[in-house]
Amino acid sequence: MARPFLPFSLPDITAAEADAVTGALRSGWLSTGPRVRRFEVEFATRVGAKHAVAVNSCTAAMHLALEAVGVGPEDEVVVPTMTFAATAEVVRYLGARPVLVDVRAADHAIDPVAAERAVTPRTRAILPVHYGGKPCDLEPILALARTRNLVVIEDAAHAFPARWHHRAIGSIGDITCFSFYATKTITTGEGGMATTERDDWAERMRIMSLHGISKDAWKRYTAEGSWYYEIVAPGFKYNMGDLAAALGLVQLARADEMLARRRRIARAYFDAFHSNDALELLDPGPFDDHAWHLFVVRLRPETLRIDRGRFIEELKTRGIGTSVHFIPLHLHPYYRRTYGYEPGDFPVALDCYQRSISLPIYSKMTDDDVHRVIEAVTDLTRQHRR
Ligand SMILES: Cc1ncc(COP(=O)(O)O)c(C=O)c1O
């Protein structure tokens, strides 16, 4: 009997999340309210940050972060090409230029040497991505930022809860942006968070996340607040609601349990694939510091008679969903047309992209699911060996 299709990703939602959301619904407070505040406080405590500002996506968090630090039309922001659309589009929102740079083959993270070469007098910020949940090499990035007076805004969409040199991601760069999208390591359906130590940046992000209004809605409408508000800038509508935060609070409490499961899956994949010479694995760094949002394998074409596209199709035929992270930004029509990028401009990202497959790795997977993936991948590399 054919086994059911194993999706690439599934959220891990228990009765506790359902109860929390039902509780929020019954409370009568559906938009930004006490649960959002609690989620911010608990998240900030968890990552060791002074401030956490909850918003409705990581994209919103990154946009607010760049706005808060003052990025504007004449500015440049250094962004790795191996990332999702959001990381560079937020730079464009502010009229600034995303300057793409290549990544390291070892872990698909921003190449610090390339980042340094890309800095010009117009550069205001660097936006490194913690690809797949592995903290990128922050030391040279932070050093570059110090010497060239740049702001470091981390795209940590994949990286909760990850650690770097015994510190949680979220307490290191100037502003760190997290995603709670449905497929991420904790989810609020859609959602995000920006963390920072700076009072002024936190205040600016908070104000701009809600129409540039100087008071939060929940303060306005409660006894301690008042009807009066002031618009201090033309802000955005990026606030998180209490339904999402109710879900987020339970997911936050379960984050370690879910990470432990993903870590075990990652370990099983490593054990199964490390000696398979048709595959290359990314350098995980300290295994327990990784958030294990993605598990990427790269095919070695010289050993195989099928290409990456066929490999993905064959896995699908065997009932296994996969994905590819990412189609580098410089290959997309918008970036090619606007900035004249050519595919060969970033050879490492191009090569890694062409050979990469992201395998399922999520806490709802059973041991049997993990086995199926291992068997299918191993069998395909055997069956199609040159
Ligand atoms: C690297 C990266 N950055 C940012 C985002 C955007 O996150 P969100 O959907 O919460 O805006 C994603 C989403 O997939 C991502 O993979």
The ligand as an ORCA input file, in Angstrom:
! r2SCAN-3c Opt
* xyz 0 1
  C      15.746     34.182      4.852
  C      14.359     34.735      4.990
  N      14.195     36.004      5.331
  C      12.967     36.543      5.485
  C      11.828     35.817      5.280
  C      10.497     36.475      5.408
  O       9.765     36.053      6.517
  P       8.230     36.442      6.649
  O       7.445     35.528      5.787
  O       7.923     36.267      8.113
  O       8.102     37.876      6.245
  C      11.939     34.475      4.926
  C      10.722     33.666      4.722
  O      10.667     32.607      4.246
  C      13.231     33.907      4.777
  O      13.404     32.622      4.410
*
